């Protein structure tokens, strides 16, 4: 279960003479920079508001909103195409990477309105999110957008896109969503990968003290 529970230490490390560990590219491990790997709903709202104030605020906020609401990995988000959406029916076909399970998600009002504006702004692109040059956005573009939004929001830690996927799992588990349904929503083939979100739900302990 160690690999599942510790979201903060997912990168493999190689040995050095000093500590028998080396950080990839000299980068500090996540657990040294953040106490947790998910964002709370209020932090997500702060992030969305900060993203909306940027140069491409409408695009950037919509990107972060979809990553959060659908638990998208960064590569899944930047590769979204309009033919994956049925805007009239309010549906999104999510094709998962890493051998994940594809599924069809409902798309709610805030997303539909944001997507409608993007569609009007960039009617010729097959991709939902495009770069300044008119091509599909890259994963690095998206990481930079998330980082800048976190900095603008005043967070004391560096924000990365996968925290939005974890935030989705945490929020839905906290609202009592069935683990099997949540696992399918996130594209997990192995429900052990979904268990972490249930373990983070604070209501599990609400009756431990009766002062």
N, C-alpha and C positions, 0 to 999 in steps of 0.2 A: 504493500500500500504506500510505501514511501514515495514512489515516483508519482503517485496520484495526488497525495495530500499536499506535498510541498510544491506549490505552484511557483515558488520563488527561486527554485534551483533546478530549472529545466535544462540548462546548458551543460554539456559534458565538459569536464576540465581535464587538462593534461598536466603531468608532473613537472616541477622545477626543482632545482637543488635547494632552494630556500625554504619552500613550504610543501613540496610534493604536489603543488597545484599551480596551474598557470591560467590566467584569465584570457579568454579569446580576445586577441587584438588589444591586450592591455586593459580591457574593460572590467570595471568592478562588477562582481556578481549582483544580481537584482536584490538579494536579501540584505545587502549592505546599503542599498539606496532607498528601499521601500519596506515598510513593515508588512505590506500585503500586496497582492497582485490584482486586486479588483478595485473598481471605483464604486462608491456609494451612489444611489440615485441623485442625491443633492450635488455631489461632485460632477456627475455626468451633466446635470443641468448647467452648472457653472462652466463646464467645458464647452457645451453647445453655445451658450451665450457669448463666450469669448471667441469661438470660431466664427460666429455670425458677424463679428465686428472687423474681420480681416478684409483684405483687398478683394478676395473672391468669397465673401461671406456666405452667400446663398449656397454655392456649391460645397464649400467646406462644411458648413453646418449639416447639410443633407447627407454628406458622406458619413460624418460621425453619428448622425441619428440612425442611419440604416445599419451601420456596424453594431451599434448598441442594441437596437430593437430586434435584430435578426441574428445576433451572435456571430457576425461575419469575421473571418480571418481577413487580414489586410489584403492578401492576394485575391480572395473571393470578392472583396468589395471593389477593388479597382478594375476588376474584369467584368463587372456587371454590365449586361447589355439590355437595351430596351425590350428585346424580344423575350426576355425572361419575365417581363411584367405583363399583367393584364390590368391596366389602370382602371378600366370600366368595372371590372369585377372585384378589384382590390386584391389582387393576388400576385405573389412573387414565387417563381420556381428557383429554389436555392440549390445550386450544384456545388457540393462540398468537395474540398480537396483532401489530401491525406487519407484516401479511401473512405471518406465519410459517407454517410447515408443522405442522399438528396431528399428534399421534401418541398412541399408547397406551403408557404406562409401567407396568412392574411396581412394585408397592408392597410393600415388605419388612416384616418383623416389627416393628421399632421404630416404623415409621410406622403400621402397622395397630393396634398397641396404643394409641398416642397418639390416633389418630382414633377408636377405639372409646370411649375415655374422653370425648372431646369430644361424640360422638354421644349418649352417655348424659346428659351435662350439659345439652345443648341439643337435645332430641329434636324440637322443633317447627320449628326454623329450616331453611329450604332451603339456607342458606349455611353453609359450614363454619366461617368465622370471623366472629363478630358483635361489635358494640360493646357498651358497657355499657348502652345504651338498647335493645338487642335487635335493631337493624337491621344490615345488612351493614357490615363494617368498611370504612373509606376508605383510600386509598393514604397519606394523611397520617398516619392512625392507625398504619399499619404502619411508616412511616418513623420515627415517634417511638419505637415499640417497639424497633426495631433500634438507634436512637441511644442509648436508655437502656441497652440491654443492653451495647453497646460501652463505654459510660461505666462501668457497673457492673463490667465485666470488666477495667477498668483500661487499656484501649488508649490509646495516646498520640495517636491520630488519630481523626477522626470517622468512624464506620462508617455506610454507607448500604446499602439493600437490594440494589442491583445488584451489590455485591461478593459476595453469596452466589451469584448466577448465574455470575459469573466464577469463583468458587471451585469450583463444580460442574464447569465446563469444564476448569479447570486440573487438578483431581484426576483426572478420567476420562482426560484426555490423558496425564497422568503415569503412569497405570496401563496405558497402551498401547492404549486404545480407538481403533479405527479412526476416522480423521477424518470419513469419510462418515457412519458410524453416529453419531458424536458430533454432527455437524451436524444430522442428523435429530432426534436426541434433544433438542437445544436449539431446534429449529424454524427453523434457518437455511435459506433458499432458496439462498443463495450461499455455497459452501464457503470462499470467501475470508474470510468472517466467522468461520469456525472455525479458520483457520490460526493465529491468534494463540496459541491454547492449546498447539498443538504447538511453537510457537516458544519457549514459556516452559518447556518440559520440560528440567530440568537434565541428564538422562541423555544428551542429545544430545552433551554435551561430556565424558562421563566418561572417555574414553580419550585425551584431548588431552595429558595429562601422565602419564608413567609413572615417577615417582620411586621 
